């Protein structure tokens, strides 16, 4: 039946309507505008078809390999074309919802009259009679409603609402072909269990696609549409029983319409529902990689690149049906997660967090932490903070970065003409009473403070060069070096390398800047060290590579980089920092590849860090107590089932870094660093250093000789002991 035929039929109904309907409830009919005189006008002068907003769809985050690891949605929906829906599903939905769909022009007159009489008697909607097109109209009105009031009007159980719906349905039939209407209905309908649209329902109920639905599966979904809440199989046994009843009703209806045989119906009814409920998690707490998800989520909501206002950005994310390709590298991510999991438990109040960044692009390759994500009590196994990122991306206040900041002073010194071997004699402690000015030119000396070398790092004083002061992480040496090159120059170097505080406040420009008194997050530190791996090219951390909308229009996000320091200076820094592994605080922990890095142990053991890089990948690891680093220092603690008298940069963050980097780069080409320009950086001298080193070597030999005399052991055993004491880089080969 065409629209014109439907309207003609309604005209005849109108001629009888006043007599027929008045007999039941004249006041209700008059209030609904159904008096005989007005009926013809009501259905011949139609409004335009309802305005259709794009349906809300799932936004998916995928990693670099294309695997979905998180999704956001207002409604779990994936729109599909009609030819992507199994024919049996199309037949099933039409059979149970509107058997005369292909015959009428938007309204099933017979069914509508029957329902109209019953509803008029009752004074409200008591009996269905809606065509599939009418149901589509209702769903469109609900979906496009801006307020709860509008949604309530679209669902109101009143005769006037049904009349309005009828008129819009007739307008829809004028505008669209039957196939288009059916496609729209299948995509907008709610099937229960959080599944909007047939594709999401097929995935949610049967872990399949709409195109692959079988007869029994299609009948089940078609049966769920009428009462999606009372037949929601995810709720319980009673709901599944009602769903089976509805499925069997659909099968009988299909057999009655000769769409299938009675035998097919009987065989299908004898089978179980065959549900394969597939969870469709939404939000970051249910993501495989929640910290990376949280970072992307905040970036989408706060960055104006993705929309002019917060409301526009949120709507686009939750309704847009976007596919967001991220920079997450599955191999690196699993490596970081495993290295942390092997050493720190979620129940520990101490927290380990790691970020990995690719030098030269800024792509974030991994973000991991020891806590799970979700609400919970303070200090428990869950957190709602992004422990890897700054406050802007959902993080906390950060942790003091400690001696990792000495690298910025080293960079500054090499920029300003210092050479390898240059250095000076250092005392055992220092009072920063003069010589320190911030970038505003203001003196920031602190005569009341006394700085010592941190336990586990540094020494009691003596001559040190750029190399030995770095390898041993000597606080006093670096305080004096910072004063010589200028505090402000060091601050400027850090800023050029992307350093900003985790809480977003200005950097503290104080004498102990080089000792890392500013609170940082692992991602910011990793990105700054990545610049050294990229020979001085700093790139802002990026997690989003490309965004594809529902029409497959793609927007690529380009790296935001600049040359922060000269290449030769970066090469010289890398040359010094490689010695941390074989001559310094990380001696004995071989990453198995060319690598450079720096430990960070704060005075008082409030936090511990390791940050380092290769030409392919940079990473930073932090450890601190989630209850507060100052109130709960890392002394006399048990972490991951292991006791630590004190946690230093080399004792926990360092091993996490080494293991994670080994696994992340396994199978990759171990490209080395560019050698330093010795004509520019070689030839320095530190008075008294050679003698001090010789004396140190002599003491080491003397200790070895004493061990040899006191303990008559073989040469091989002596080598093993030297390796255990850290005096040998590699264990002796096993020849047994």
N, C-alpha and C positions, 0 to 999 in steps of 0.2 A: 504494500500500500504506500503510495506517495504522500508527500506532505499535503498536496492539494486535496487528495482523497481524504486524508485524515481531517483536514479542516472542514471539508464538505460534510463529512459524517458528524463532526462536532456541531455544524450548523443545524442539522436535523435534531441532534440531541438538544440544542438550544431551544428549538421550537417546542420540544416537549418538557424541557428542563423545569420551567416554572411550575407546571402541573405535577410532574413526577417527583421533583425534589421537595416542593412545598409541602407535600403530604407527609414528609418525614420531619423536616426541621427548617421551616422558612426563615427564621431569624439567622441561623447559621449560614444558609445559602446566600441570603441577601448580604450578610457581612462579608462573604467571600467573593461577591461580585458575580454570582451565578444566576441571577434572575434572567428569565427568558429573553428579555429585551436586550440585555447586554452581552449575552453569551457569544453571539456571532462576532461582534466587534472584538471581544476579548481574544478570540482565536484567529481572526483574520488580519488584524493589525498587530503584527508581531514585533517585539523588540529585536535589536541585534543580538547575535549569539553572545554568550557571556565572555568577558575578557579573560584570556588564559595567561596566567603567569607561567614561566618555566617551572616545571615540577622540581621540587627539592630532590636532590640526588646525593649519593655518598661521595665525599671527597676522600681520595685514597693517597697515602704516602707510600711510595715505592723506593726501594734501595737502588744502588747502581746496577744491580743485575735484573731489575724489574719486578722483584718480589714485594708484595704488599706487606708492610709491617705495622701499619696503623691506619685508622680511618676515622673521619668525623662525619656526623650527619644529624640533620634535624629529623629526617625520615630515611630509613634504610631502603633506598630505591636505586635501581639501575634501569634506565629506560632502554627498551629494545623496540625494533621494528616488528610489524605483524609477521613478516616472513621469518623472524627469528623465534617465533612461538610455534610449538608443535601443533599441527592441525587438530589433533585430538583434544588439545587444551581449548582451542577456539570453539570446537563443537560442544565440549562439556559446559563451558561458561554460558553459551547461548542457550543450551538445552534447559539449564536449571534457572537461569535468570530472566530469559526473554525468548521463549521458543518461537514467537512470531516476529523476531527482530528483523529479518530480511523481508517481511511482508508489510509492516506498518511504516508510517512516515514520521515516527518519533513518539507516537502514543499508541499503546495497545488498547483500542477503544473498548473492546469487550471486557478486558480485565480492569480497565480504569472505571468503567461504569459500575461494575460489580463492587469494586472497592469504594467508589464514591458514595453509593447508597449506604453501605455499611458504615462508612466514616461519618456521613451526614447524620445518620441516626444517633451515633455516639457523640457527635459534636467535636471529635478529634480524630487523629489518624489511628485506626485500629487494625486496618487490613492493608497489605501491600497491593500494589497494582502498577508499580512503576516499571516503565520500559527500561531497557539497558541504557538508552540515551538519557532518560530522566535521571537515572542513577549517576551517570557521568556528569550531568549538570550539577547535581547536588555536591558531588565530590569536588568539582571545579570551584564552586562557591565556598566550600569549606577550606580548600587548599589556598585560595587567593585571599581569604579573609585576613585583615590586618589586625583586628582586635577580637577579644573573646566575645564581645557583643555581636559582632558580625558573624562569628562562627555559630553562636547560639541561634541567630536568625536563620542561618542556612540549614540548621537541623530541627527547627521548631516543628512540633507535631500539630500543624494547623492546616485547614483546608486552603486558606489563602496562600500559604507557602507552596502547597502542591499545585495550585493554579499557576503561580509564577513559574514554577519548575517546568510545568507542561509547556508553557509558552516558549520558554528558553529552549526546551528540547526540540520543539518544532523548528525553531530558528537554527539550531545546530544541524538538523537534518537538511535544511536548505543549503547550509554552508559546506558540509562534508559528505563524502561518500561513506557507505556502510563500513567498508574496511578501515577507513580512517577513524571512525567512531569506535569501532571495536578495539583498535590499537590503543587509542587514548584511554579507553576504559580499563583495559588489561594493565596499563602502566600506572594508573592512578589508584586503583582499588586497593583496599587494605585487606590482607589475608590473615592477619593475626601473627603472634609471636614476633612482633616488631617488623614484619616484612610488608613493605609497601610496593605494590606492583608485582607482576607475575615472575619476573626474573629473580628478584630478591626472595620471593616466596619459594621458588624452585630450589634455590641455594639453601635457604633456611630450613625447609622441611625435609628435603631429600638429597642435599649436597650435589645437585645437578643443575643444569641450565634449563631455561624454558623451552629451548629447542629440543631437548632430549627427554622430555616428560613422557611417561608411559600412560596407558589408559587409566590404571588405578591411581597413579599419582595425579593425573589431570583431574580426575573425578574428585579426589580428595581436596585439591586446591579450590576447585569450583564450589564444592560444598562448604568451604570455610568462609567464603565471601559474605554470605547472608548474616552470619553470627560469629564474627571473627574473635570475639572475646570469650564466648562460652565454648568455643571449639579450639581454643589455643592449646596445642599439644605440649607446649613447654611448661604449662601450669601444673598438670597432674593427670591422674588416671581417668577421672570423671570427664574431663574435657576431651581426652582422646577417645573415650567411648562415644561421646556426642559427635565427634568428628567422623568416626566410622559410620554412624547412623546417617549423617549427612552425605558421606561418600556413596553409601549404598543407595540413597535416594536419587542421587545424580545418575548412577548407573542404571537404575530402573527407568528414569526419565529418558535417558539416551536410548534405551532399548525400546521404550514406547514410541519414540520418534523415529525408530528404525535407523538410528545412527550406528548402532551396534546390534548384534544378535542377542537373543535371550540367553543363549549359551555363554557368550562372552561376558554378559552381565553377571550371570550366576557364578562363573569361574572367578571373576574379579571380586565379587562379594565374599567369596569363600577365603580370600587371602587376607593376611594381616595388613595393617596400614603401611608397614615397611618404612617407617620414618627413619631418617638418618639426620637428625637435628644437628645442624652445623652452627656453632655460635658465630654471631656477627658482632664482635666487640667494637665498641665505640669509645673514643677518647684515649688519652695517653696511659692511664693507669692499667688498661688492658692491652697495651701495645707490647710487641715482642721486645722493643728497644725503647723503653719509656722516656729516657732522658733525651735522646735524640728527637723523639716525638714532641716532647715539651718545648724544645728549642724551636722547632719548625712552627709549632702552634703559636707561640708567642711572636715569632717573626711575622707570621701571616696576620696577626691581630694588631701589631704595633707599627709595622713598616708601611709608610704611605705609598710606597711603590705598588702595593697590592690593593689600594682603594683610598679614596679621599677622606673617609671618616671611619671611625671604629665600627659603626653600625653596618656600613657598606662592606667592610672587610669581613666582619663576622658572618653576615648573610652570604657572602660569596663563598666562604669556607664551608659553612654548614649546609648550604643549599645548592652550591654551584656544580656539583658533579665533576669536580676537578681531579685530574691525575697529576700529582706533584712528584716529579722525579727528584730525589734527593742525592746528595753526595755520599751517603752512608755506604761504606764498603763492608759487605758481610764478613769477609775474612778478618779484617782489622777489628770490626766490632766484636766478633766472637773471641778474638785474641785478647782484647782488653777485658771483656767480661770474665773470661776464664782466669786470667792472671790475678784479677782482684778476688774472684770467688775462692781461689786456692789459698788465699792468705788472710782474708777478712770476712767475717760472718755478718749476715744482716742483723743479727741480734746484738752485735758489738756496738757499744756507744761510739766507739772510734769509727770513723768513716774514711774510706779510700775512694777517690774519684780520679778519672783519667779522661783526657781529651786527646784525640789524634787529628793532626791537620797536615794537609799536603803542601809542601813548600812550592812556591811559584804560582799557586792558584788560590790558596785559602780554603779549598774545599775541606769541610769537616768530614773526616773518614770514620770516626768513632767517638761515642760519648757513653761512658759507663761509670757506675758507682756501686758501692757494696750494699746500699739500702734498696729495698723494693719501693715502688711508687704507689702511694695511696694513703688515705687517712689512717692515723694511728696515734698512739700516745708518744710523747716526746721521748726520744732515746730508744724507741722500739724499732722493730725491723722495717718499718715503712716511713716514708716521708713525702710531703707534698712539695718540697723544694727541689729545684733542679740543681743538684749538688755540683754539677760540672760547669755551670754557666753563671753569668752575672745576674743582678737583680732584675734588669730589664727583660731577661729571658726566663724569669721565674726562679732565679737562684736566691741564695741567702747573702749574708754580708761578706762572705769570702774568708780566706785565711791569710795571715801574713806570709808573704812569699819567701821570706828568709834569704839565704845566700844566693838564690837564683838571680837576684837583682845585681850581684857583683858583675855579672856579664855586661850590663849596660855601662858600668864604669870601665871595664876592660875595653869595650868598643870605643868609648870616648877617648881613652888614653892612646889607643892605636891610631885613631883619627887625628889626634893632635901631635903625632910624631914620635911617640914612645916606640921603642924597639924591643924585640925579644931579648931577654937578659937584663933589661933595665929594671932597676929597683932601688931599694934603700933599706937601711936598718930600722927595725921596728921594736918598740918597747913591749912589755907584757900587758899593758893596759893603756887606755887613752881617754883623756877628758876633752871633749870637743868644745873647748872654750873660746876658740878664735878661728877665723879663716873660712867660715861657711856663710854663704849668702844665697838666698832664694832667687828666683827669676825676676822678682820685682826689685832686686838689689838690696833687700832688707837682711840685716844680719840675723841668723837663726842659730847662733851658737848656744850651747847648753852647758854652762860651767858646773852644773849640779850633777851631771851624768858621768858615769865612768863605764867605759866599754871594755869588755874582755873578749878573748877568743872563745868561741863556743866549744862546749864539751864535745869531743869526738871530731872536731874540725879545728885546724889551726895548731898553734904551738905557743910556747911561752914568750915568743919574741925572737929577735935575731934578724939577720939580713934575708930579704926575700926579693925575688924578681917577679915580673908579670906572671911567669909560668909557675914558679913554686908558690907564690901567693894565691894563685888560682887553684892549683892542684890540691893544696892543703887547705884551701878556703880560709885564709887568715883574716879575721875581722879587722884587726888593727892595721894591717897592710892596706886593706881596701878603704878603711876610713881615711887614712893618710893620702892614698892615691886619689880618692874623690876630692879631697881638699886641694891637692895639687892641680888637678885638671879642671876643677870648678864644679860645685854642686849643681848649678843651673845647667851647665853643659851636659851633665849626666842625666838630669831630668829631661832635657830636650831630646837626648838620644832615646830614652825610654819611650817618650811620646811618639817619636818618629817610628818606633817599632811597635806601635799600637797599644802601648800600656795605658790602661785606664783602671781605676779602682772598681771592684766588683759592685760596690754600692752606688756608683755613679758620681760620687763626690770628687772634688779636685784632689789630685795627688798631694800627699803630705811632703812638702819640700823641707826636710829636716836633715841634720847631719847623718842620721842612721838610715837615710834613703837607700844607700848601697847595701845595707844589711836586710833590706826587704821588709820594712815596717808597714808598708801599704798592704791592705787586704786585697787579695786577688782571687780569681777563679781559674781553674785549670785550662779552660779554653783560651782565655786571653793570653796566658803565659805560653801555651803551646803555639799559638799563632805568632807571637813575637820571636820565639826560637825558630819557627819555621822560616822566618825571613833570613836567618843566618844560613840555614840549609839551602836557601834559594839565592845565595851569594848577595845578600843585602836587599832583596826585593820583598817588601812587605805587602801582604794581601789581607784584606779584611776577611775574617772568618765567614764562610758562606755554607749554608746547608741545602739551599734550593737551587737545583740545576736548571730545571725546566718546568713550566706549568702548561698543561694541556686542558682546554675547556671541553664541555660536552660536545662541541662541534669539531673537536680535534684541532682547533686553532692553538698553535704552540707559541709560547713566549719563553725565550731562553734568557737566563740570568748570567750575565758576564762577570768574571772576577774583577774586583776593584783593587788594583795594585799600584804601587809606586816604588821607586828605588829609594829606600830609606837611608842606606849607607853605601859607600863605594864597594864595588866587588872585591878589590884587593884587601880592604879592611875586613870584610866578612870572611875572606879566605884566611886571613891572619888569625882572626878570632877562632875559627874552626880548628886551626893548627894547634892553638893553645888548649882548647877544650877537649880535644881527643886525648890529651894526656891525663885527664881526670880518671879515665878507665885503667890505664896501666901504671900511672905514677901518683895518682891522687886518691881522693876519698872513695872512689869506686874501684880501687885496685882489687883484682881478683874476681870481678864480675864482668866477664867478657861477653859482649853482646853478639859476637860472632860475625861482625860486619864493621866496616868503617863507621864510627859514630862519635859524636861529640856531645857533651852535656855538663850539667852542673847540679850538685846536691844543694839542698837548702835545709839547714837545721836551725831553728829559732832559739834564741836565748830563753831559757826556762822550758824548752821543749813544748811550746804551745802548739806547734805544727811542724810538719816535716814535708819536704818536697824533693822531687827529682824532675828536671826538665832536660830534654835532649833531642837530638835530631840526626838524621842521615840526609843525604841529598834527596831521598824519596819520601820520607815521612818524619814528622816531628810529633812529640808527645810530651805531656806534662802530667805528673801524678802528685796529688796532695793527700795528706793524711791529717786528720784532726778530730777532736771530740765534738759530736753534734750538739751536745748540751752546752757548749761554750768552751773555747780553747783556753781562755785565761783561767777559768775556774777549774778546768779539768785538763791539766797538762799531760803530756804523753810520757809519764814516768810511772814505773812499777805497774804496768798494765798487761793484761792478757788479751791478745788480739788474734782471732782465728785459732784459738786453742794454744797459742804460743806466748810465753812470757817474755816481756821486754823490760829491762831495767830503765831504759830510755829509748825512745824512737828517734832515730836520726835519719837524715836523707838517704844514707846508704844502706840502712838496715831494713826498711820496709818499702818506701816509695821506689828506691833504686831497683830492687829485685822485681817488683811489679812491672816497672818500665822495661827492664831487660827481657823478661819473659814475653810480655805483650808484643814488643817490637820484633823479637825473633819469630814469633808465630805469624805476625801480620805480614812480615816481609819474606817468609819462607818461600823459596822457589823463585824469588825475584833476583834480578841482577844486582849484586852488591857493588854499586858504583861508589868510588871514593871521592874525597874532596879535592878541589883544586889546591895545588901546593901554594905556599905563601911566596910573595915577592921578597926574597931575602935581601935584595939590594935596597929595599925600602925599610924592611922590618928587622933584618938581621944586624948583629954586631953590637948589641947593647951590653952594658956591664953593671954589675951590682957589687960594690966594694965588700969584701969579706965573705961573699957567698960561696966561692969555690972552696975556701978553707972550711966553712961551716958544713958544706956537703961532704967534704972529705972526712971531716971529723965524725959526721953522722954515719958514713959508710964504715969507718973504722970501728965505731961502737957496735955496728951491726955484725962486722966480722968477728969482733972480740966476743960478742955474745954467742956467735956460732961456734967459735973455737972452744969456749967454755962448755957449750953443750956437747961438742965432740969429745973433749977430754973427760967430762963427767959421765958421759953416756957412750960407751964403746959400741956404736951402732954402724951399720953399713952406710955407704955413700948414698944408696937409694933411699934408705929410711930418713937420712938427713934431708934429702930433697923433699920428701913428703912433708916433714915437719916444717921446712922453710915455706912450702906452699900453703900449709895450714895457717902459718903465722902471717901470710900475706907478703912474704918476701920473694915469692916466685909467682909469675903470672899464670902459668899453666901447671897442672899436676904432672909428675913424671909418667911416662908411658908404662903401661902394665906389661911386663915381660914374663909374668908367671904363667 
